[in-house]
Amino acid sequence: MGARHGSKLHPQSLARGGRNGAAKYPERYRGELNGNSRLTLAEVQSIREMATSGLKHTAIAKLFSVTSSHVHKIVHRHNWRHV
């Protein structure tokens, strides 16, 4: 069944390189401008400050209604690295 999928039959039609919107216009898809974002720039900065002051990731996560793994990724710059 997977062989009949459009991306398998016509891989050349997938958006790659210059045709990929996220690669062409990264500023449209980062941070608060992303429609799926739950945090703002100020909240991300305060998360990093709280973690630096010694507050646990689980406590920070409860304050901002996100998961502790998301807080970990923000603190270690896996997510929101442009900030």
DSSP file (Angstrom, degrees, kcal/mol; ACC not computed):
  #  RESIDUE AA STRUCTURE BP1 BP2  ACC     N-H-->O    O-->H-N    N-H-->O    O-->H-N    TCO  KAPPA ALPHA  PHI   PSI    X-CA   Y-CA   Z-CA
    1    1 A M    >         0   0    0      0, 0.0     3,-1.2     0, 0.0     4,-0.2   0.000 360.0 360.0 360.0 -36.0    0.0    0.0    0.0
    2    2 A G  G >   +     0   0    0      1,-0.3     3,-1.2     2,-0.2     6,-0.2   0.771 360.0  65.8 -66.2 -25.0    2.9    2.4    0.8
    3    3 A A  G 3  S+     0   0    0      1,-0.3    -1,-0.3     5,-0.1     0, 0.0   0.704  95.5  57.8 -71.1 -18.1    4.2    2.0   -2.8
    4    4 A R  G <  S+     0   0    0     -3,-1.2    -1,-0.3     4,-0.1    -2,-0.2   0.490  79.8 115.3 -89.6  -2.4    1.1    3.7   -4.2
    5    5 A H  S X> S-     0   0    0     -3,-1.2     4,-2.1    -4,-0.2     3,-0.9  -0.396  75.0-122.5 -68.7 145.0    1.6    6.8   -2.2
    6    6 A G  H 3> S+     0   0    0      1,-0.3     4,-2.7     2,-0.2     7,-0.2   0.829 110.2  54.8 -59.4 -35.8    2.3    9.9   -4.3
    7    7 A S  H 34 S+     0   0    0      1,-0.2    -1,-0.3     2,-0.2     7,-0.1   0.788 111.0  46.4 -71.2 -24.9    5.7   10.7   -2.6
    8    8 A K  H <4 S+     0   0    0     -3,-0.9    -2,-0.2    -6,-0.2    -1,-0.2   0.860 117.0  42.5 -80.6 -38.2    6.8    7.2   -3.5
    9    9 A L  H  < S+     0   0    0     -4,-2.1    -2,-0.2     1,-0.2    -3,-0.2   0.878 131.4  21.7 -75.4 -38.1    5.6    7.2   -7.1
   10   10 A H    ><  +     0   0    0     -4,-2.7     3,-1.8    -5,-0.2    -1,-0.2  -0.566  64.4 160.7-131.5  69.0    6.8   10.8   -7.8
   11   11 A P  G >  S+     0   0    0      0, 0.0     3,-1.4     0, 0.0    -1,-0.1   0.740  71.6  70.3 -64.4 -20.7    9.6   11.8   -5.4
   12   12 A Q  G 3  S+     0   0    0      1,-0.3     4,-0.1    -3,-0.1    -5,-0.1   0.698  90.0  62.0 -69.2 -17.4   10.7   14.6   -7.8
   13   13 A S  G <  S+     0   0    0     -3,-1.8    -1,-0.3    -7,-0.2     2,-0.2   0.495  78.5 108.5 -88.4  -2.9    7.5   16.5   -7.0
   14   14 A L  S <  S-     0   0    0     -3,-1.4     2,-0.7    -4,-0.2     5,-0.1  -0.486  82.5-105.9 -72.5 144.3    8.3   16.9   -3.3
   15   15 A A        +     0   0    0     -2,-0.2     2,-0.3     4,-0.1    -1,-0.1  -0.609  57.1 155.9 -74.8 111.7    9.3   20.4   -2.2
   16   16 A R    >   -     0   0    0     -2,-0.7     3,-1.9    -4,-0.1     4,-0.1  -0.932  48.4 -12.9-133.1 156.4   13.0   20.4   -1.6
   17   17 A G  G >  S+     0   0    0     -2,-0.3     3,-1.2     1,-0.3     6,-0.2  -0.297 132.5   5.6  60.3-125.3   15.7   23.0   -1.7
   18   18 A G  G 3  S+     0   0    0      1,-0.3    -1,-0.3     5,-0.1    -3,-0.1   0.683 131.2  56.8 -68.2 -19.6   14.6   26.3   -3.2
   19   19 A R  G <  S+     0   0    0     -3,-1.9     2,-0.5    -5,-0.1    -1,-0.3   0.615  83.2  98.0 -87.0 -12.2   11.0   25.2   -3.5
   20   20 A N    <>  -     0   0    0     -3,-1.2     4,-2.2     1,-0.2     3,-0.4  -0.663  65.8-151.1 -80.4 121.1   10.7   24.4    0.2
   21   21 A G  H  > S+     0   0    0     -2,-0.5     4,-2.8     1,-0.2     7,-0.2   0.864  93.9  52.9 -60.9 -39.2    9.0   27.3    1.9
   22   22 A A  H  4 S+     0   0    0      1,-0.2    -1,-0.2     2,-0.2     7,-0.2   0.828 114.0  43.1 -68.1 -31.4   10.6   26.7    5.3
   23   23 A A  H  4 S+     0   0    0     -3,-0.4    -1,-0.2    -6,-0.2    -2,-0.2   0.827 117.6  45.7 -79.9 -32.9   14.1   26.7    3.7
   24   24 A K  H  < S+     0   0    0     -4,-2.2    -2,-0.2     1,-0.2    -3,-0.2   0.882 129.5  20.6 -78.7 -39.4   13.3   29.7    1.5
   25   25 A Y    ><  +     0   0    0     -4,-2.8     3,-1.5    -5,-0.2     4,-0.5  -0.614  67.1 163.4-129.5  71.1   11.7   31.9    4.1
   26   26 A P  G >> S+     0   0    0      0, 0.0     3,-1.1     0, 0.0     4,-0.5   0.792  71.6  67.0 -64.3 -26.7   12.8   30.6    7.6
   27   27 A E  G 34 S+     0   0    0      1,-0.2     3,-0.3     2,-0.2     6,-0.2   0.737  95.6  57.7 -66.9 -20.6   11.7   33.8    9.3
   28   28 A R  G <4 S+     0   0    0     -3,-1.5    -1,-0.2     1,-0.2    -6,-0.1   0.706 111.0  41.0 -78.0 -20.4    8.1   33.0    8.5
   29   29 A Y  T <4 S+     0   0    0     -3,-1.1     2,-0.3    -4,-0.5    -1,-0.2   0.356  95.6  96.3-112.6   4.0    8.2   29.6   10.3
   30   30 A R  S >< S-     0   0    0     -4,-0.5     3,-1.3    -3,-0.3     4,-0.3  -0.695  84.1 -31.6-101.3 149.7   10.2   30.5   13.5
   31   31 A G  G >  S-     0   0    0     -2,-0.3     3,-1.4     1,-0.3     6,-0.2  -0.111 123.2  -2.3  58.5-136.4    9.1   31.3   17.0
   32   32 A E  G 3  S+     0   0    0      1,-0.3    -1,-0.3     4,-0.1     5,-0.2   0.753 125.1  67.7 -64.5 -25.8    5.9   33.2   17.6
   33   33 A L  G <  S+     0   0    0     -3,-1.3     2,-0.3    -6,-0.2    -1,-0.3   0.715  78.7  94.3 -71.0 -19.4    5.2   33.5   13.8
   34   34 A N  S X  S-     0   0    0     -3,-1.4     3,-1.7    -4,-0.3    -5,-0.1  -0.596  78.4-137.7 -71.7 130.5    4.6   29.8   13.6
   35   35 A G  T 3  S+     0   0    0     -2,-0.3    -1,-0.1     1,-0.3    -3,-0.0   0.707 100.6  54.3 -64.2 -21.3    0.9   29.1   14.0
   36   36 A N  T 3  S+     0   0    0      2,-0.0    -1,-0.3     0, 0.0     2,-0.1   0.424  80.0 122.1 -92.4   0.5    1.5   26.1   16.3
   37   37 A S    <   -     0   0    0     -3,-1.7    -5,-0.0    -6,-0.2    -7,-0.0  -0.419  36.8-177.6 -69.9 134.7    3.7   28.1   18.8
   38   38 A R        +     0   0    0     -2,-0.1     2,-0.3     2,-0.1    -1,-0.1   0.574  65.0  62.2-102.4 -15.1    2.5   28.1   22.4
   39   39 A L        -     0   0    0     -8,-0.1     2,-0.2     4,-0.0    -2,-0.0  -0.782  68.9-140.6-115.4 155.3    5.2   30.4   23.7
   40   40 A T     >  -     0   0    0     -2,-0.3     4,-2.1     1,-0.1     5,-0.2  -0.586  34.6-102.3-103.2 171.8    6.3   33.9   23.0
   41   41 A L  H  > S+     0   0    0      1,-0.2     4,-2.1    -2,-0.2     5,-0.2   0.908 122.7  50.8 -60.1 -43.5    9.8   35.3   22.8
   42   42 A A  H  > S+     0   0    0      1,-0.2     4,-2.1     2,-0.2    -1,-0.2   0.875 109.0  51.4 -64.2 -37.7    9.5   36.8   26.3
   43   43 A E  H  > S+     0   0    0      2,-0.2     4,-2.2     1,-0.2    -1,-0.2   0.890 108.7  50.8 -67.3 -39.0    8.3   33.5   27.8
   44   44 A V  H  X S+     0   0    0     -4,-2.1     4,-2.0     2,-0.2    -2,-0.2   0.911 110.6  49.2 -64.4 -42.2   11.2   31.6   26.2
   45   45 A Q  H  X S+     0   0    0     -4,-2.1     4,-1.9     1,-0.2    -1,-0.2   0.888 111.6  48.6 -65.0 -38.3   13.7   34.1   27.6
   46   46 A S  H  X S+     0   0    0     -4,-2.1     4,-2.5     2,-0.2    -1,-0.2   0.845 107.5  55.9 -71.5 -31.8   12.1   33.8   31.1
   47   47 A I  H  X S+     0   0    0     -4,-2.2     4,-2.2     2,-0.2    -2,-0.2   0.932 109.2  46.8 -61.6 -45.1   12.2   30.0   30.9
   48   48 A R  H  X S+     0   0    0     -4,-2.0     4,-1.9     1,-0.2    -2,-0.2   0.887 112.3  49.9 -65.3 -38.3   16.0   30.2   30.3
   49   49 A E  H  X S+     0   0    0     -4,-1.9     4,-1.8     2,-0.2    -2,-0.2   0.907 110.8  49.7 -65.9 -41.4   16.4   32.6   33.1
   50   50 A M  H  X>S+     0   0    0     -4,-2.5     5,-2.0     1,-0.2     4,-0.5   0.900 111.2  48.8 -63.7 -41.0   14.4   30.4   35.5
   51   51 A A  H ><5S+     0   0    0     -4,-2.2     3,-0.8     1,-0.2    -1,-0.2   0.871 109.7  52.2 -67.5 -35.9   16.5   27.4   34.5
   52   52 A T  H 3<5S+     0   0    0     -4,-1.9    -1,-0.2     1,-0.2    -2,-0.2   0.855 104.6  56.5 -67.1 -34.2   19.7   29.3   35.0
   53   53 A S  H 3<5S-     0   0    0     -4,-1.8    -1,-0.2    -5,-0.1    -2,-0.2   0.595 126.3 -99.8 -75.7  -9.5   18.6   30.3   38.5
   54   54 A G  T <<5 +     0   0    0     -3,-0.8    -3,-0.2    -4,-0.5     2,-0.2   0.471  69.9 147.7 110.0   3.1   18.1   26.7   39.5
   55   55 A L      < -     0   0    0     -5,-2.0    -1,-0.3     1,-0.1     2,-0.0  -0.481  52.4-108.2 -71.2 140.6   14.4   26.0   39.1
   56   56 A K     >  -     0   0    0     -2,-0.2     4,-2.0     1,-0.1     3,-0.2  -0.338  18.7-122.2 -71.6 151.4   13.5   22.5   38.0
   57   57 A H  H  > S+     0   0    0      1,-0.2     4,-2.5     2,-0.2     5,-0.1   0.834 110.7  56.1 -62.9 -34.5   12.3   21.9   34.5
   58   58 A T  H  > S+     0   0    0      2,-0.2     4,-1.7     1,-0.2    -1,-0.2   0.890 107.8  48.1 -67.3 -37.6    9.0   20.3   35.7
   59   59 A A  H  > S+     0   0    0     -3,-0.2     4,-1.5     2,-0.2    -2,-0.2   0.902 113.0  47.9 -68.2 -40.7    8.2   23.3   37.8
   60   60 A I  H  X S+     0   0    0     -4,-2.0     4,-1.6     1,-0.2    -2,-0.2   0.907 108.9  55.0 -64.5 -41.4    8.9   25.6   34.9
   61   61 A A  H  X>S+     0   0    0     -4,-2.5     5,-2.0     1,-0.2     4,-0.8   0.885 106.1  51.1 -61.0 -40.1    6.8   23.4   32.6
   62   62 A K  H  <5S+     0   0    0     -4,-1.7     3,-0.4     1,-0.2    -1,-0.2   0.872 107.1  54.5 -66.0 -36.1    3.8   23.7   34.9
   63   63 A L  H  <5S+     0   0    0     -4,-1.5    -1,-0.2     1,-0.2    -2,-0.2   0.865 118.9  32.7 -64.2 -36.1    4.0   27.5   34.9
   64   64 A F  H  <5S-     0   0    0     -4,-1.6    -1,-0.2     2,-0.1    -2,-0.2   0.343 107.3-118.9-106.2   5.5    3.9   27.7   31.1
   65   65 A S  T  <5S+     0   0    0     -4,-0.8     2,-0.3    -3,-0.4    -3,-0.2   0.894  75.1 114.2  57.1  45.4    1.6   24.7   30.4
   66   66 A V  S   <S-     0   0    0     -5,-2.0    -1,-0.2    -6,-0.1     2,-0.1  -0.803  71.7 -87.5-129.5 174.7    4.2   22.8   28.3
   67   67 A T     >  -     0   0    0     -2,-0.3     4,-1.7     1,-0.1     3,-0.2  -0.463  29.7-120.4 -83.8 158.7    6.0   19.5   28.9
   68   68 A S  H  > S+     0   0    0      1,-0.2     4,-2.3     2,-0.2     5,-0.1   0.814 114.5  57.8 -67.6 -29.2    9.3   19.3   30.9
   69   69 A S  H  > S+     0   0    0      2,-0.2     4,-2.1     1,-0.2    -1,-0.2   0.860 104.3  51.8 -69.0 -33.2   11.0   17.8   27.8
   70   70 A H  H  > S+     0   0    0      2,-0.2     4,-2.0     1,-0.2    -2,-0.2   0.902 109.3  49.8 -67.5 -40.0   10.0   21.0   25.8
   71   71 A V  H  X S+     0   0    0     -4,-1.7     4,-2.8     2,-0.2     5,-0.2   0.919 109.5  52.3 -61.9 -43.2   11.6   23.1   28.6
   72   72 A H  H  X S+     0   0    0     -4,-2.3     4,-2.3     1,-0.2    -2,-0.2   0.914 109.2  49.1 -58.4 -44.1   14.7   20.9   28.4
   73   73 A K  H  <>S+     0   0    0     -4,-2.1     5,-2.9     1,-0.2     6,-1.7   0.848 112.0  48.7 -66.8 -33.8   14.9   21.5   24.6
   74   74 A I  H ><5S+     0   0    0     -4,-2.0     3,-1.2     3,-0.2    -2,-0.2   0.932 112.2  48.0 -69.2 -45.6   14.5   25.2   25.1
   75   75 A V  H 3<5S+     0   0    0     -4,-2.8    -2,-0.2     1,-0.3    -1,-0.2   0.886 115.7  43.7 -63.6 -39.8   17.1   25.5   27.8
   76   76 A H  T 3<5S-     0   0    0     -4,-2.3    -1,-0.3    -5,-0.2    -2,-0.2   0.265 115.2-116.4 -92.4  12.0   19.6   23.4   25.8
   77   77 A R  T < 5S+     0   0    0     -3,-1.2    -3,-0.2     2,-0.2    -4,-0.1   0.775  80.2 123.5  60.3  34.2   18.8   25.3   22.6
   78   78 A H  S   <S+     0   0    0     -5,-2.9     2,-0.3    -6,-0.2     3,-0.2   0.798  82.2  33.8 -82.7 -35.1   17.4   22.4   20.6
   79   79 A N  S    S+     0   0    0     -6,-1.7    -2,-0.2     1,-0.2    -1,-0.2  -0.878 127.1  16.2-114.0 151.8   14.2   24.5   20.2
   80   80 A W  S >  S+     0   0    0     -2,-0.3     3,-1.3     1,-0.1    -1,-0.2   0.857  73.4 153.9  57.8  39.3   14.1   28.3   19.9
   81   81 A R  T 3   +     0   0    0      1,-0.3    -1,-0.1    -3,-0.2    -2,-0.1   0.695  62.0  67.3 -72.9 -17.1   17.9   28.4   19.0
   82   82 A H  T 3         0   0    0      1,-0.2    -1,-0.3     0, 0.0    -2,-0.1   0.590 360.0 360.0 -77.7  -8.7   17.5   31.6   17.1
   83   83 A V    <         0   0    0     -3,-1.3    -1,-0.2   -39,-0.0    -2,-0.2   0.432 360.0 360.0 -90.1 360.0   16.6   33.4   20.4
